[in-house]
């Protein structure tokens, strides 16, 4: 099982995970990142790095419902390989529950 | 006519954006364990304790696995310590490499078993099983580890005595090497070994030896305390989980690169 990103990432997008991923398997939407489950090697380094605790081990029972979203958007959004500034109001949104309704399906704009 | 099988690693064009390095030395320890050393690419930087993806071209395609770099950040060559998995997609080929063969290496080292992910402390415990000793083989050869901690405790637990040899040779080399022993205060380094499936001076899983207190008795050190102690864990999934539980019970907090704390863990990358 690979790792997945859940809705805690939405509107935060800290990107600390991107910096440590050895296989560059993070993909970037406008207000969320996802992991490509086919590329993730299950190394687990990203998980403790996330300031929003948004990365789950695939073996976590909570992870199952996020796999589809990660799979879908990792084929639509562009890959992100370098850390960048979090979204401007990331601190305010960090820890807010049930952010899925706030997900933007748009891809990120190239920097 | 003889059918000559070409080595898997050199047949096809290498993929873009990866290093191709030359094997300089191979040493087999047991039927299931070996180490090898390779050239180090110019400009390839890493922190002691990190891992990198290494691989071979197999059936025309690159196949990679994560490997801890066992050599220190200052080393001119790279060292890796590997298991041989029967029918393992990569290791069944990798175990046949010889001096002069090429291996592939992706360009991005990473990992959490780095000094940067720990807050300052007095003692550094490095708990390992099997090939999980590899990142610590790097750290115990790095001067920074000795500068940051008063004592370094490397524990290595394997099933059989012969599987401890890599670690035993390594520690002996560090203590006897003229340059290393001059640079590093090797009296700080303690090497604790135990085995689980043979008679040996210390028998048992590291987690049992921690719980019973036997480990600390052997080392003449007090029980774990987040005030003074820092820990790194690398081994099997079960060992990681159990060791982590013991640390959490003693109020150790997990650290990360961007949030240094009391302990860090990394999966051992067996196939």
Interface residues (C-beta under 8 A of the other chain):
Chain A: X16 X19 X20 X21 X22 X23 X24 X41 X42 X43 X44 X45 X48 X49 X51
Chain B: X51 X52 X53 X64 X65 X66 X106 X108 X109 X110 X111 X112 X254 X255 X256 X257 X258 X259 X264 X266 X267 X269
